[in-house]
Amino acid sequence: MKKRVLLGMSGGIDSTVSAMLLLEQGYEVIGVTFRTFDSIKESCIAKEKGCCTIDSIMEARHNAEKMGFEHHIVDFRETFRRCVIQNFIDEYMAGRTPNPCVLCNSHIKWGEMLHLADEFHCDFIATGHYARIAERDGHVFLRTAADMRKDQTYFLWMLTEEQLRRTIFPLGDLTKDRVREIARQHGYEKLAVKRESQEICFIPDDDYRTFLRANVPDYNERVHAGEYVDANGKVLGHHEGYVNYTIGQRKGLGIALGHPAYITHIDASTNRITLGSNDDMYATELRFKPSVSRNIDIPVSRLTAKIRYRTQAVPVEKIDGDRLIFAVPVWGITPGQSVVLYQDDLVVGGGIILGS
């Protein structure tokens, strides 16, 4: 009897090729596309963004029909707004920089998909993420993708061992170039050349500031001009409101100091933003809220940690409760972002950064 797989489909190349591979491997595939957020902005459509238009949802359905398996569209807009969008708003209004994809993956794409998988009597769920799964000593781990340029384990670290046991990543051993080649071989030339977006799905213009103004009822009362200060508290100038800035930002500060300045700290309670030099952006310690641990005995000396997506993992020197100390300085520790712990190519833990 064929194993049944519930495949999350966005209408893009990765999930479509995942469907092809699963079918070739003999699985019975059922497609599902979540309606999480609708945007009617022309800029979004022009960029052919994969997850913000009704067109992309219908493209996922069309691809499923073309390959001969059933497809469902599920409306999760209210759940998505309550869980992901509200957290995004709350974090920015608290002076932090959130990573909504991490929360969406664990709570929506996996949390809700597993419920649907049970309803549809599916053995597994699958997505087009670039990641792999490995088993060690009876534990199941998230493992980095073969193509490290596309590895997405940083966004998936919140997945639990129970979730991973029922997950398939069809693209984990493939490069992006190979995925495009497979799409072409199956007659999906348009998908193979489609541009990819790095934007947040519900921020189609990549302008979170406008989004906050439109979605925070008392925005004008809470966000107003404040002071730029240096590390000693000396006032250097004025900014347009703390939510308009992020840690490490150098451009668009609206202040001339005669030398490059970077945002090193944001204090939402005082509406003060601290500026410093590039050297001030480096630190060897952070505080974090641990959320996931594989509960195995791994010497700290074998751990590395990553504090943002497109960076190298850095050796860890010590972990003491909610304090993590790096063996070398790292640049731009940002509250609200994730710190992900690795042992070689396995994800062994993670948490949300509280500060440095």
RAZICOR-V238318 format. One record per pair of residues at least 6 apart in sequence whose ideal C-beta (glycine too) atoms are under 8 Angstrom apart, sorted by sequence separation. I is the first residue (numbers start at 1). J is the second residue. If there is no record, write none. Layout:
I J
I J
//
This chain:
9 15
23 29
50 56
64 70
65 71
91 97
92 98
116 122
117 123
134 140
135 141
145 151
183 189
199 205
200 206
213 219
216 222
229 235
230 236
239 245
255 261
267 273
306 312
318 324
319 325
341 347
342 348
8 15
9 16
22 29
49 56
64 71
91 98
117 124
133 140
134 141
144 151
145 152
199 206
212 219
216 223
228 235
229 236
266 273
267 274
306 313
307 314
318 325
340 347
341 348
7 15
44 52
45 53
117 125
133 141
145 153
159 167
171 179
174 182
183 191
184 192
200 208
203 211
227 235
228 236
245 253
253 261
265 273
266 274
305 313
306 314
316 324
317 325
341 349
44 53
133 142
134 143
144 153
183 192
202 211
227 236
228 237
265 274
304 313
305 314
316 325
317 326
340 349
341 350
9 19
19 29
45 55
61 71
88 98
132 142
133 143
143 153
227 237
228 238
250 260
253 263
263 273
264 274
304 314
316 326
317 327
340 350
7 18
60 71
87 98
114 125
131 142
132 143
142 153
181 192
212 223
227 238
228 239
250 261
263 274
264 275
304 315
305 316
315 326
316 327
339 350
7 19
19 31
61 73
88 100
113 125
131 143
132 144
180 192
226 238
227 239
250 262
263 275
264 276
303 315
304 316
314 326
315 327
338 350
339 351
39 52
87 100
131 144
132 145
180 193
225 238
226 239
249 262
250 263
262 275
303 316
314 327
315 328
338 351
339 352
38 52
39 53
131 145
132 146
142 156
225 239
239 253
240 254
248 262
249 263
261 275
262 276
314 328
338 352
339 353
7 22
36 51
37 52
38 53
85 100
110 125
130 145
142 157
225 240
226 241
239 254
248 263
261 276
262 277
324 339
337 352
338 353
38 54
57 73
84 100
87 103
225 241
226 242
239 255
247 263
261 277
262 278
264 280
300 316
303 319
314 330
336 352
337 353
5 22
130 147
142 159
224 241
237 254
238 255
246 263
247 264
260 277
264 281
300 317
336 353
109 127
223 241
237 255
245 263
247 265
257 275
259 277
260 278
262 280
300 318
335 353
84 103
223 242
236 255
247 266
262 281
300 319
305 324
334 353
335 354
83 103
84 104
130 150
131 151
223 243
246 266
255 275
333 353
335 355
83 104
130 151
131 152
140 161
223 244
236 257
245 266
286 307
305 326
5 27
7 29
9 31
11 33
35 57
130 152
131 153
139 161
142 164
253 275
333 355
3 26
4 27
5 28
7 30
9 32
10 33
84 107
129 152
141 164
307 330
333 356
2 26
3 27
4 28
5 29
6 30
7 31
8 32
9 33
33 57
80 104
83 107
84 108
140 164
145 169
242 266
308 332
2 27
3 28
4 29
5 30
6 31
7 32
8 33
83 108
131 156
140 165
150 175
228 253
242 267
243 268
307 332
316 341
2 28
4 30
6 32
8 34
129 155
145 171
146 172
149 175
150 176
242 268
307 333
308 334
33 60
129 156
145 172
146 173
147 174
149 176
228 255
307 334
313 340
33 61
80 108
145 173
146 174
147 175
245 273
31 60
79 108
143 172
146 175
147 176
242 271
308 337
313 342
322 351
31 61
241 271
242 272
307 337
133 164
212 243
242 273
307 338
31 63
76 108
290 322
307 339
322 354
31 64
79 112
231 264
248 281
284 317
289 322
306 339
133 167
209 243
239 273
288 322
305 339
306 340
133 168
209 244
287 322
305 340
76 112
133 169
287 323
288 324
305 341
306 342
132 169
286 323
287 324
304 341
305 342
12 50
29 67
31 69
33 71
35 73
74 112
131 169
285 323
286 324
303 341
304 342
11 50
12 51
30 69
31 70
32 71
33 72
35 74
38 77
130 169
133 172
236 275
285 324
303 342
304 343
10 50
11 51
29 69
30 70
31 71
32 72
33 73
34 74
35 75
36 76
37 77
127 167
129 169
132 172
285 325
303 343
10 51
28 69
30 71
31 72
32 73
33 74
35 76
36 77
125 166
126 167
130 171
131 172
132 173
284 325
285 326
302 343
30 72
32 74
34 76
35 77
74 116
124 166
125 167
126 168
127 169
128 170
129 171
130 172
284 326
302 344
37 80
123 166
124 167
125 168
126 169
128 171
229 272
231 274
11 55
12 56
16 60
19 63
23 67
36 80
37 81
72 116
124 168
126 170
130 174
226 270
227 271
228 272
229 273
230 274
284 328
11 56
15 60
19 64
226 271
227 272
228 273
229 274
230 275
231 276
284 329
298 343
303 348
10 56
11 57
23 69
34 80
130 176
226 272
227 273
228 274
229 275
230 276
283 329
284 330
307 353
11 58
16 63
20 67
224 271
226 273
228 275
282 329
283 330
286 333
11 59
19 67
36 84
37 85
282 330
11 60
110 159
114 163
117 166
231 280
282 331
10 60
19 69
105 155
106 156
281 331
283 333
298 348
9 60
105 156
281 332
288 339
11 63
106 158
114 166
296 348
102 155
105 158
106 159
110 163
286 339
9 63
101 155
102 156
105 159
106 160
294 348
9 64
102 157
103 158
293 348
294 349
99 155
102 158
293 349
106 163
110 167
292 349
292 350
290 349
291 350
292 351
290 350
291 351
290 351
291 352
9 71
289 351
288 351
289 352
288 352
288 353
289 354
287 353
288 354
286 353
287 354
36 104
286 354
287 355
266 335
286 355
287 356
286 356
285 356
36 108
283 356
34 108
34 109
34 112
32 113
248 331
32 116
248 332
247 332
247 333
248 334
247 334
246 334
247 335
30 120
30 122
27 124
101 200
100 200
8 109
100 202
22 126
8 113
6 113
18 126
18 127
6 116
18 128
6 117
17 128
15 127
16 128
88 200
15 128
6 120
14 128
88 202
13 128
14 129
4 120
6 122
12 128
14 130
92 208
4 121
5 122
8 125
85 202
4 122
5 123
6 124
7 125
8 126
10 128
84 202
4 123
5 124
6 125
7 126
8 127
93 212
3 123
4 124
5 125
6 126
7 127
8 128
88 208
92 212
3 124
5 126
89 212
93 216
63 188
89 215
89 216
93 222
85 215
160 292
158 291
159 292
161 294
158 292
157 292
50 194
25 170
22 168
48 194
50 196
48 195
50 197
95 242
22 170
47 195
49 197
95 243
21 170
52 201
97 246
21 171
47 197
49 199
51 201
52 202
93 243
97 247
92 243
18 170
49 201
52 204
154 306
17 170
18 171
141 294
17 171
154 308
155 309
49 204
139 294
154 309
14 171
47 204
139 296
137 296
44 204
21 182
43 204
44 205
17 179
20 182
43 205
5 168
39 202
41 204
37 201
41 205
14 179
17 182
36 201
37 202
39 204
13 179
17 183
20 186
36 202
13 180
16 183
17 186
13 183
96 266
17 188
95 266
16 188
95 267
95 268
94 268
95 269
13 188
16 191
93 268
13 191
12 191
13 192
13 194
157 338
12 194
157 340
12 196
154 338
154 340
153 340
157 347
156 347
157 349
158 350
157 350
153 347
144 342
144 345
143 345
144 346
143 346
144 347
142 346
143 347
141 346
142 347
141 347
141 348
136 346
134 345
134 346
102 338
97 334
99 336
96 334
97 335
98 336
99 337
96 335
97 336
98 337
99 338
95 335
96 336
97 337
91 336
//
